[in-house]
Amino acid sequence: MNGMTMNGTTINGRHVGPRAVLYIMDTLGLSGRTKGIIDLALHLDPQRYRPVFCSLGEESSELADRLRDRGVPIEVLPLPAGLRPDGVWKLAQLIRRLGISVVHPVNPRPLLYAGLAARLTGVRSAVGSLSAFACQVPDREYRFLPQELVNRGRRQALRNQMACRLMHHVVAVSDELGERFCRFTAQASGPIAGLGYWGLRRRMHTISYGIDLAPYRAVTAAEVAELRARLGANGETILVGSVGRLVEQKDYPTQLRAFALAARAEPRLRMVLAGDGPLRASIETHAGELGITDRLVLLGHWVRVPALLRALDVFVLASKFEPYGVALLEAKCAGSAIVATAVNEIPKLLNDGVTGLVVPAESPEPMAKAFLRMAQDAPLRRTLAQSALAEAENKHSIDAVARAYQALYDNPS
């Protein structure tokens, strides 16, 4: 008997046509994690998969607008903190109504909800992703964090245990982060652990965040020239800059001091910061105190990121805490020469002297030396930029990431 479902066509009991994949996230707010999952969803093979999103919070952003512009359905299921049985039931009803074949939750709380709802509805493919921040554990001392640490003690470890048991596959963005998550979850759970370390590791896969290279390739020379002129850069100017929220994590004070030191020795240097946040006023004040106001452009909120990255001579990531570094991946995809601090995963993403220059965090003098070296050695800038782009095309392209996830969707065991 033939039939139709929301999930494609069923012929003689056999499913054909695109399978619906439900992405379940705490929110669709602005973050590297959200951007990575949305890019993934938009690059699935449309002959095989149809993405749908469910947000467990009301927060939205222009990233969600991208989904709407592409006709991807967004369901909002606001749920308070913690795990609520009625939330599991509501999600199960949503899964049935939409004819979902694959659930893909992101981070521990959505993993729990999605895993339980998938069991209730008979969904046979459950693939969970862990953001870089969700893998951070109290195995090192941070003087600050941008938000409360997700993994803190036994309660969180037991939550991780249950969430992972409900998934067929769990994905971390690097081997090291997956290792850290598994070891914490096994050790902090204590004697009642359901899954030991190796049981967790058997479920764990590594798939990088993926970046869509097409917007970077689409930037024209005329667009770059127009933007550089707007930023006050001429043919001799060495334009260094960053893209990101103006928050403590990004350590703009160190970047400003480093730029001021380098600018005294190299008059061609000019800096641009794209992004907004609570520290904008203090950045403006600090720039005035350092005497670099006339060589600094604050763009505020900026959406033409590929064009800006292509317009820069040097991209800077001065962070003192960077769980993974999506902005760094984007700079590599733009073919930028990069200076970045040696924090968290950055030294693994940027090979010092090969795909960029890596300097100590919170240290203006080494960063200033890196700025000068970049400014005064154009062949070095070109070589580093070319190597970074080649590595990005090989390791970080969204097409490769989509293929890796699709393989997991098709193989639940």
C-alpha angles and dihedrals in degrees: 000000000000123000146165128234133180085251097061131279130327116205119184089341093307120118118232130168129044118335118224115243116197115208110201118196137168090238141341092233124140111287141122089251093055092045092050094052093045091050088050093050092049092052099051116121101268091209090061108028140036116196125220125177131214121189120198090200137050096237114114138169144181086285089068088048088061089060092049091048089055093047096250110152118239120200118193115208106173111207126175122235118293129031117304120189091215088056090057090051093048091050091048089053089050091051091052094046093051096042094236119192099177129033117202111182123181121221131358103293095049088044089059095047094043095045094052093043091049090054090051093050100038096244105168101200121061118167119176127197127205118206117224091254092051088060095054111112135182093264094113137033120257119186088212140358128207088234139357114300110261094213112050113138149334096312092056092043092054089048088053090049093054093042093052093046089057093054127078090207134013121200130204123184094235138021091240094052092047090050091050093050094048095047093049093046093050097043100039093048091069125199094335094062111140093200124036124212095275093045088057093044092053089061094045124098131176120230120159124227107271127228125204105232095191097085090052093049090049094060109108129216089242091055091051092048092049092049095047090051090050089053092052095252120141130186092284098045120110102211116202123180154146140226119212149085115306095241136129094260091067092055099217092170090068091045092051093049091048091050092049091053093048094042091060089062099035117044093186093069119107128169134212128189119197118195140056137239147128095300098059095103093048090049090053091048093048092049089054092050090051092048095238101111093112091053097047128081120194107198098181119206107006130186102178092080098149091053092048094048090050090049094054122091090202130019116209129204108181098169123149090200123029116158092200115334114242089172088057091053090051091051090051090051089052091054093244128165102239139208113188139164123252098246132133111324097349097099088054093050096044120046105212111241092005109061097007146329118282119202135179117275121252091014115119098185099060090044091051090052089051090051091051093046091052093045094050099041112058094172089056091052091051094047094048092046093050092048092048092051093047091051092047092053090051101041111019109037114130091227092061091046092050091051091051093051093045089056089057092047089055095047111050095169 
